[in-house]
Every structure is written in structure tokens, then in C-alpha cells.
Amino acid sequence: VRDTLAGAGLSEVVTFALVAPRLVESFPARDDGELAAEPEQRAAGRPITVTNPLSSQHSVLRQSLVGSLLEIVSTNLRQGRDDIAIFEIGKGYGAPADPPTHEWWRLGFALTGRAQPTAWDRPSRAYDLDDAKGVLALICSRLGFSAPTFAPITDDPNLHPGRAARVRAGGDLVGRVGELHPATVDALDLRAERIVVAEVAVAGLGGGRLADHRVTAPPRFPSVERDVAVIVPVETPAATVEATIRR
């Protein structure tokens, strides 16, 4: 997973598991369903507070990677770096009733700024939700998972309604992806117009298991592309249009 994301142009970051209480309040554990082979990787439990912390800014074990990633984004933006594509593989922590403590592995990433810089033959283009969905599709392809499917979500106050989705690839990848809500951007004093984030559970992430290699024979004939224009109501999800075309 790290090799795939680095090859796609993202930089890996490593952040502290101990964070400020406000980050845990703003980005709590969210259960998006279980992995088929690893049901124990579901997020669950109340936040865990350190008994004798060295600092108030490192007093609670995080439950989500998104808050930690946004702190890195904020630091880069304040230092004048506007184009940011970062990821982290780390743990969330909780304290359910039984067992007393619980932890789970997650992959998170954040994108902001220019996905493509200005060149002589093209204008610059900012990162958007489709870029994040493409990263998730790339991971699924690399690991041999089924293609991810996306369903709109509106119950996450940190994500922009209409620009957020719950992602699932069979029972091998579950999570959510979306653009940060403008109110969240303002509350965290992030100096960016658009920030796209994702946090997903990936089968095998905790154990470091590699997927089996799958080899397919190259096609005998060259590919043929078709340009299809479709007019649908604005409330029709893009996934519905894609499924109809494939049928």
C-alpha cells in the first residue's frame, strides 16, 4: 500500500498517536462496517485519556487519522507549501466495555492544492473528490480487490454534503471519503479552499499480508474507446449511471 501511494505521488507522514482532546472531539471513531476476514478491525469504544500526560496537546489517544493529517496540512500551508498530498497508516484507539481496550488499523490521506501544475499546454487543476476516489480505486486494483463502490453520505458534519461518499470494495475495504466541510476548514483555521480526505480500513493492513499476484493475458486486439454523453437528473448518483452503462 505504501509503495502504491508513493508511486501515485503521495508522501508518507508519521504522526503521534497522542493528540489534543479537541481533535478527538472533532474526529471521533466512525464505524463504517466490518471487513469480511477481520471483524475485530471495526472502530469502537470511548476515547482513552492518559493518566499523567506530558502535555495537554498529547493527552488522548486518537480515534481517527484525519485530525492528525489535517495538522500536517495546516503546518505545510502556514509554511507556504500549498500543494499537499500525504498519507498515513496508523491506529485508532478506543475503550469499549469488553474488552477494556481496543485498537484498529486505518489508512488515511489528505489532498489539497494543485493536482496538476500549470504547463505550457494546460492550466493547473485542483485536487477534487474524483482524485481521492481514483486513489482508492488504485489501491483496490493493486491488492486484487473488487472495484470500489461509492454511496453518498450526509451524516458526517466534517464532510461537505454532496461531496462525500461511503466506499466499499466487497469485504476487503470500507471507509469514507469526501471534501471537508467549509465550517470545519474555518474551525481548524486551514488556509485552503478545498481539502479532500479519506479514511479506510483495508484487509491485511494490520498483518502486512500481501495479496496473491493475479496475472491476465494481454488482449489479442487493440482497445476501442467510446465517448458516451448522458443527460440525467442532477440527483442521480454517478455510480448509477456507470452501472447502467456497464450493463
C-alpha atoms as a printed R data frame, in Angstrom:
    type eleno elety resid chain resno       x       y       z
1   ATOM     1    CA   VAL     A     1   0.000   0.000   0.000
2   ATOM     2    CA   ARG     A     2   2.841   2.387   0.831
3   ATOM     3    CA   ASP     A     3   4.593   1.657  -2.466
4   ATOM     4    CA   THR     A     4   1.370   2.214  -4.401
5   ATOM     5    CA   LEU     A     5   0.606   5.546  -2.759
6   ATOM     6    CA   ALA     A     6   4.179   6.786  -3.063
7   ATOM     7    CA   GLY     A     7   4.091   5.861  -6.742
8   ATOM     8    CA   ALA     A     8   0.905   7.894  -7.118
9   ATOM     9    CA   GLY     A     9   2.708  10.979  -5.795
10  ATOM    10    CA   LEU     A    10   1.646  10.973  -2.137
11  ATOM    11    CA   SER     A    11   4.166  11.449   0.674
12  ATOM    12    CA   GLU     A    12   4.009   9.338   3.823
13  ATOM    13    CA   VAL     A    13   3.779  11.068   7.197
14  ATOM    14    CA   VAL     A    14   4.071   9.640  10.701
15  ATOM    15    CA   THR     A    15   2.191  11.447  13.466
16  ATOM    16    CA   PHE     A    16   1.743  10.987  17.204
17  ATOM    17    CA   ALA     A    17  -0.985   8.662  18.462
18  ATOM    18    CA   LEU     A    18  -1.454  11.036  21.419
19  ATOM    19    CA   VAL     A    19  -3.382  14.140  20.395
20  ATOM    20    CA   ALA     A    20  -5.237  17.079  21.901
21  ATOM    21    CA   PRO     A    21  -8.770  16.446  23.243
22  ATOM    22    CA   ARG     A    22 -10.281  18.796  20.651
23  ATOM    23    CA   LEU     A    23  -9.084  16.545  17.828
24  ATOM    24    CA   VAL     A    24 -10.798  13.517  19.323
25  ATOM    25    CA   GLU     A    25 -13.980  15.536  19.845
26  ATOM    26    CA   SER     A    26 -13.906  16.798  16.264
27  ATOM    27    CA   PHE     A    27 -12.894  13.469  14.692
28  ATOM    28    CA   PRO     A    28 -14.355  10.595  16.725
29  ATOM    29    CA   ALA     A    29 -14.361   6.923  15.788
30  ATOM    30    CA   ARG     A    30 -16.792   6.161  12.971
31  ATOM    31    CA   ASP     A    31 -17.859   2.606  12.265
32  ATOM    32    CA   ASP     A    32 -18.431   2.097   8.537
33  ATOM    33    CA   GLY     A    33 -18.790  -1.690   8.701
34  ATOM    34    CA   GLU     A    34 -16.537  -4.673   9.135
35  ATOM    35    CA   LEU     A    35 -14.005  -6.361   6.921
36  ATOM    36    CA   ALA     A    36 -15.007  -9.893   5.967
37  ATOM    37    CA   ALA     A    37 -11.845 -11.521   7.325
38  ATOM    38    CA   GLU     A    38 -11.099  -9.047  10.117
39  ATOM    39    CA   PRO     A    39 -14.253  -8.078  12.055
40  ATOM    40    CA   GLU     A    40 -12.072  -7.045  15.004
41  ATOM    41    CA   GLN     A    41 -10.874  -4.037  12.975
42  ATOM    42    CA   ARG     A    42 -14.153  -2.148  13.488
43  ATOM    43    CA   ALA     A    43 -13.815   1.168  15.300
44  ATOM    44    CA   ALA     A    44 -15.452   1.050  18.732
45  ATOM    45    CA   GLY     A    45 -15.259   2.487  22.219
46  ATOM    46    CA   ARG     A    46 -14.927   5.771  24.075
47  ATOM    47    CA   PRO     A    47 -11.718   7.845  23.919
48  ATOM    48    CA   ILE     A    48  -8.791   6.789  26.138
49  ATOM    49    CA   THR     A    49  -7.246   9.562  28.242
50  ATOM    50    CA   VAL     A    50  -3.684   9.354  29.524
51  ATOM    51    CA   THR     A    51  -3.471   9.423  33.314
52  ATOM    52    CA   ASN     A    52  -0.305  11.527  33.526
53  ATOM    53    CA   PRO     A    53   0.278  13.255  30.158
54  ATOM    54    CA   LEU     A    54   3.417  15.227  29.412
55  ATOM    55    CA   SER     A    55   1.348  17.860  27.629
56  ATOM    56    CA   SER     A    56  -2.325  18.792  27.257
57  ATOM    57    CA   GLN     A    57  -1.782  18.604  23.494
58  ATOM    58    CA   HIS     A    58  -0.827  14.933  23.810
59  ATOM    59    CA   SER     A    59  -3.274  13.654  26.386
60  ATOM    60    CA   VAL     A    60  -5.777  11.486  24.480
61  ATOM    61    CA   LEU     A    61  -5.266   8.530  22.149
62  ATOM    62    CA   ARG     A    62  -6.693   9.410  18.755
63  ATOM    63    CA   GLN     A    63  -9.618   7.592  17.207
64  ATOM    64    CA   SER     A    64  -9.161   8.866  13.664
65  ATOM    65    CA   LEU     A    65  -6.182   9.693  11.465
66  ATOM    66    CA   VAL     A    66  -7.919  12.620   9.775
67  ATOM    67    CA   GLY     A    67  -7.279  15.118  12.562
68  ATOM    68    CA   SER     A    68  -3.578  14.243  12.648
69  ATOM    69    CA   LEU     A    69  -3.315  14.579   8.862
70  ATOM    70    CA   LEU     A    70  -5.002  17.982   8.938
71  ATOM    71    CA   GLU     A    71  -2.452  19.226  11.473
72  ATOM    72    CA   ILE     A    72   0.283  18.301   8.971
73  ATOM    73    CA   VAL     A    73  -1.660  20.039   6.210
74  ATOM    74    CA   SER     A    74  -2.016  23.160   8.380
75  ATOM    75    CA   THR     A    75   1.713  23.265   9.135
76  ATOM    76    CA   ASN     A    76   2.613  22.989   5.456
77  ATOM    77    CA   LEU     A    77   0.114  25.670   4.452
78  ATOM    78    CA   ARG     A    78   1.488  28.082   7.073
79  ATOM    79    CA   GLN     A    79   4.998  27.462   5.732
80  ATOM    80    CA   GLY     A    80   3.920  28.387   2.211
81  ATOM    81    CA   ARG     A    81   3.547  24.908   0.698
82  ATOM    82    CA   ASP     A    82   0.139  24.935  -0.984
83  ATOM    83    CA   ASP     A    83   0.204  21.643  -2.923
84  ATOM    84    CA   ILE     A    84  -0.081  18.755  -0.472
85  ATOM    85    CA   ALA     A    85  -0.744  15.038  -0.954
86  ATOM    86    CA   ILE     A    86   0.003  12.978   2.154
87  ATOM    87    CA   PHE     A    87  -0.988   9.645   3.674
88  ATOM    88    CA   GLU     A    88  -0.535   7.740   6.907
89  ATOM    89    CA   ILE     A    89  -1.019   4.150   8.025
90  ATOM    90    CA   GLY     A    90  -1.716   4.099  11.743
91  ATOM    91    CA   LYS     A    91  -4.026   3.059  14.526
92  ATOM    92    CA   GLY     A    92  -7.136   4.350  16.226
93  ATOM    93    CA   TYR     A    93  -7.858   3.515  19.856
94  ATOM    94    CA   GLY     A    94 -10.972   3.075  21.971
95  ATOM    95    CA   ALA     A    95 -12.220   1.630  25.235
96  ATOM    96    CA   PRO     A    96 -15.338  -0.471  24.759
97  ATOM    97    CA   ALA     A    97 -16.894  -2.177  27.769
98  ATOM    98    CA   ASP     A    98 -15.488  -5.585  26.847
99  ATOM    99    CA   PRO     A    99 -12.581  -5.909  26.111
100 ATOM   100    CA   PRO     A   100 -11.373  -2.908  28.143
101 ATOM   101    CA   THR     A   101  -9.205  -1.547  25.294
102 ATOM   102    CA   HIS     A   102  -9.334  -1.874  21.532
103 ATOM   103    CA   GLU     A   103  -7.256  -0.674  18.579
104 ATOM   104    CA   TRP     A   104  -7.687  -0.773  14.823
105 ATOM   105    CA   TRP     A   105  -5.537  -0.093  11.740
106 ATOM   106    CA   ARG     A   106  -6.521   2.571   9.245
107 ATOM   107    CA   LEU     A   107  -5.217   4.194   6.084
108 ATOM   108    CA   GLY     A   108  -5.844   7.919   5.806
109 ATOM   109    CA   PHE     A   109  -4.846  10.520   3.240
110 ATOM   110    CA   ALA     A   110  -5.390  14.206   2.545
111 ATOM   111    CA   LEU     A   111  -5.159  16.149  -0.714
112 ATOM   112    CA   THR     A   112  -5.193  19.895  -1.302
113 ATOM   113    CA   GLY     A   113  -3.784  22.373  -3.775
114 ATOM   114    CA   ARG     A   114  -2.906  21.545  -7.364
115 ATOM   115    CA   ALA     A   115  -3.210  18.007  -8.633
116 ATOM   116    CA   GLN     A   116  -1.621  19.191 -11.887
117 ATOM   117    CA   PRO     A   117   0.656  22.231 -12.040
118 ATOM   118    CA   THR     A   118   0.399  24.775 -14.822
119 ATOM   119    CA   ALA     A   119   2.197  23.788 -18.019
120 ATOM   120    CA   TRP     A   120   2.550  25.255 -21.481
121 ATOM   121    CA   ASP     A   121  -0.264  23.056 -22.807
122 ATOM   122    CA   ARG     A   122  -2.675  23.051 -19.852
123 ATOM   123    CA   PRO     A   123  -3.913  25.150 -16.918
124 ATOM   124    CA   SER     A   124  -3.494  23.972 -13.346
125 ATOM   125    CA   ARG     A   125  -6.154  21.732 -11.796
126 ATOM   126    CA   ALA     A   126  -7.037  21.489  -8.108
127 ATOM   127    CA   TYR     A   127  -7.492  18.215  -6.237
128 ATOM   128    CA   ASP     A   128 -11.136  17.147  -6.002
129 ATOM   129    CA   LEU     A   129 -13.221  14.193  -4.854
130 ATOM   130    CA   ASP     A   130 -12.585  12.250  -8.055
131 ATOM   131    CA   ASP     A   131  -8.840  12.283  -7.360
132 ATOM   132    CA   ALA     A   132  -9.420  10.708  -3.941
133 ATOM   133    CA   LYS     A   133 -11.760   8.103  -5.406
134 ATOM   134    CA   GLY     A   134  -9.094   7.347  -8.002
135 ATOM   135    CA   VAL     A   135  -6.521   6.744  -5.264
136 ATOM   136    CA   LEU     A   136  -8.878   4.251  -3.595
137 ATOM   137    CA   ALA     A   137  -9.557   2.526  -6.915
138 ATOM   138    CA   LEU     A   138  -5.798   2.270  -7.486
139 ATOM   139    CA   ILE     A   139  -5.290   0.612  -4.096
140 ATOM   140    CA   CYS     A   140  -8.076  -1.892  -4.782
141 ATOM   141    CA   SER     A   141  -6.589  -2.720  -8.176
142 ATOM   142    CA   ARG     A   142  -3.099  -3.142  -6.729
143 ATOM   143    CA   LEU     A   143  -4.309  -5.505  -3.996
144 ATOM   144    CA   GLY     A   144  -6.576  -7.530  -6.263
145 ATOM   145    CA   PHE     A   145  -9.809  -6.351  -4.609
146 ATOM   146    CA   SER     A   146 -13.056  -5.769  -6.468
147 ATOM   147    CA   ALA     A   147 -13.637  -2.280  -7.842
148 ATOM   148    CA   PRO     A   148 -14.810   0.122  -5.101
149 ATOM   149    CA   THR     A   149 -18.394   1.334  -4.983
150 ATOM   150    CA   PHE     A   150 -19.446   4.696  -3.574
151 ATOM   151    CA   ALA     A   151 -22.673   5.715  -1.851
152 ATOM   152    CA   PRO     A   152 -23.412   9.318  -0.811
153 ATOM   153    CA   ILE     A   153 -23.358  10.161   2.896
154 ATOM   154    CA   THR     A   154 -24.737  13.252   4.649
155 ATOM   155    CA   ASP     A   155 -24.394  12.249   8.319
156 ATOM   156    CA   ASP     A   156 -20.773  13.366   8.797
157 ATOM   157    CA   PRO     A   157 -20.608  17.017   9.950
158 ATOM   158    CA   ASN     A   158 -16.936  17.238   8.955
159 ATOM   159    CA   LEU     A   159 -17.637  16.437   5.298
160 ATOM   160    CA   HIS     A   160 -19.349  18.542   2.651
161 ATOM   161    CA   PRO     A   161 -22.853  17.215   1.870
162 ATOM   162    CA   GLY     A   162 -22.986  16.203  -1.775
163 ATOM   163    CA   ARG     A   163 -19.201  15.816  -1.926
164 ATOM   164    CA   ALA     A   164 -18.747  12.846   0.405
165 ATOM   165    CA   ALA     A   165 -19.235   9.114   0.000
166 ATOM   166    CA   ARG     A   166 -19.001   5.842   1.858
167 ATOM   167    CA   VAL     A   167 -16.676   3.481  -0.015
168 ATOM   168    CA   ARG     A   168 -16.712  -0.300  -0.037
169 ATOM   169    CA   ALA     A   169 -14.846  -2.908  -2.067
170 ATOM   170    CA   GLY     A   170 -16.535  -6.188  -1.265
171 ATOM   171    CA   GLY     A   171 -15.486  -7.133   2.242
172 ATOM   172    CA   ASP     A   172 -11.885  -6.002   1.750
173 ATOM   173    CA   LEU     A   173 -12.076  -2.219   2.054
174 ATOM   174    CA   VAL     A   174 -14.561   0.015   3.890
175 ATOM   175    CA   GLY     A   175 -14.490   3.658   4.888
176 ATOM   176    CA   ARG     A   176 -15.411   7.150   3.807
177 ATOM   177    CA   VAL     A   177 -14.014   9.831   1.530
178 ATOM   178    CA   GLY     A   178 -15.021  13.408   0.940
179 ATOM   179    CA   GLU     A   179 -14.285  17.095   0.841
180 ATOM   180    CA   LEU     A   180 -14.004  18.848   4.194
181 ATOM   181    CA   HIS     A   181 -16.994  20.989   5.119
182 ATOM   182    CA   PRO     A   182 -16.211  24.725   4.870
183 ATOM   183    CA   ALA     A   183 -17.208  25.113   8.533
184 ATOM   184    CA   THR     A   184 -14.593  22.521   9.506
185 ATOM   185    CA   VAL     A   185 -11.972  24.290   7.393
186 ATOM   186    CA   ASP     A   186 -12.747  27.572   9.165
187 ATOM   187    CA   ALA     A   187 -12.850  25.989  12.627
188 ATOM   188    CA   LEU     A   188  -9.385  24.499  12.159
189 ATOM   189    CA   ASP     A   189  -8.075  27.706  10.545
190 ATOM   190    CA   LEU     A   190  -6.913  25.850   7.453
191 ATOM   191    CA   ARG     A   191  -5.777  28.197   4.715
192 ATOM   192    CA   ALA     A   192  -7.159  26.272   1.773
193 ATOM   193    CA   GLU     A   193 -10.306  26.456  -0.298
194 ATOM   194    CA   ARG     A   194 -10.676  22.706  -0.795
195 ATOM   195    CA   ILE     A   195  -9.256  19.776   1.182
196 ATOM   196    CA   VAL     A   196 -10.188  16.193   0.348
197 ATOM   197    CA   VAL     A   197  -9.679  13.489   2.988
198 ATOM   198    CA   ALA     A   198 -10.287   9.761   3.288
199 ATOM   199    CA   GLU     A   199 -10.000   7.130   5.993
200 ATOM   200    CA   VAL     A   200 -10.481   3.447   5.217
201 ATOM   201    CA   ALA     A   201  -9.983   0.023   6.704
202 ATOM   202    CA   VAL     A   202  -8.057  -2.299   4.382
203 ATOM   203    CA   ALA     A   203  -7.927  -6.076   4.729
204 ATOM   204    CA   GLY     A   204  -4.448  -7.236   5.701
205 ATOM   205    CA   LEU     A   205  -3.253  -3.773   6.693
206 ATOM   206    CA   GLY     A   206  -2.558  -4.742  10.292
207 ATOM   207    CA   GLY     A   207  -0.816  -8.008   9.460
208 ATOM   208    CA   GLY     A   208   1.055  -6.717   6.427
209 ATOM   209    CA   ARG     A   209  -0.246  -9.534   4.249
210 ATOM   210    CA   LEU     A   210   0.280  -9.160   0.515
211 ATOM   211    CA   ALA     A   211  -2.448 -10.131  -1.897
212 ATOM   212    CA   ASP     A   212  -1.856 -13.025  -4.286
213 ATOM   213    CA   HIS     A   213  -0.493 -11.990  -7.665
214 ATOM   214    CA   ARG     A   214  -3.120 -12.177 -10.392
215 ATOM   215    CA   VAL     A   215  -1.945 -12.311 -13.979
216 ATOM   216    CA   THR     A   216  -4.191 -11.806 -17.004
217 ATOM   217    CA   ALA     A   217  -3.261 -12.403 -20.610
218 ATOM   218    CA   PRO     A   218  -2.906  -9.287 -22.768
219 ATOM   219    CA   PRO     A   219  -5.756  -8.735 -25.243
220 ATOM   220    CA   ARG     A   220  -5.353 -10.016 -28.787
221 ATOM   221    CA   PHE     A   221  -6.831  -6.867 -30.287
222 ATOM   222    CA   PRO     A   222  -6.252  -3.160 -29.578
223 ATOM   223    CA   SER     A   223  -8.713  -1.449 -27.280
224 ATOM   224    CA   VAL     A   224 -11.568   0.680 -28.610
225 ATOM   225    CA   GLU     A   225 -12.763   3.786 -26.795
226 ATOM   226    CA   ARG     A   226 -16.212   5.316 -26.982
227 ATOM   227    CA   ASP     A   227 -17.338   8.728 -25.804
228 ATOM   228    CA   VAL     A   228 -20.806   8.487 -24.267
229 ATOM   229    CA   ALA     A   229 -22.779  11.617 -23.349
230 ATOM   230    CA   VAL     A   230 -25.544  11.051 -20.780
231 ATOM   231    CA   ILE     A   231 -28.163  13.528 -19.573
232 ATOM   232    CA   VAL     A   232 -29.716  12.636 -16.213
233 ATOM   233    CA   PRO     A   233 -31.375  14.498 -13.325
234 ATOM   234    CA   VAL     A   234 -28.911  16.233 -11.018
235 ATOM   235    CA   GLU     A   235 -29.865  13.999  -8.075
236 ATOM   236    CA   THR     A   236 -28.864  10.790  -9.926
237 ATOM   237    CA   PRO     A   237 -25.665   9.308  -8.387
238 ATOM   238    CA   ALA     A   238 -22.733   8.866 -10.754
239 ATOM   239    CA   ALA     A   239 -22.453   5.223  -9.674
240 ATOM   240    CA   THR     A   240 -25.960   4.547 -11.010
241 ATOM   241    CA   VAL     A   241 -25.024   5.963 -14.405
242 ATOM   242    CA   GLU     A   242 -21.830   3.878 -14.511
243 ATOM   243    CA   ALA     A   243 -23.669   0.690 -13.549
244 ATOM   244    CA   THR     A   244 -26.277   1.310 -16.274
245 ATOM   245    CA   ILE     A   245 -23.578   1.829 -18.919
246 ATOM   246    CA   ARG     A   246 -21.770  -1.353 -17.866
247 ATOM   247    CA   ARG     A   247 -25.000  -3.375 -18.086
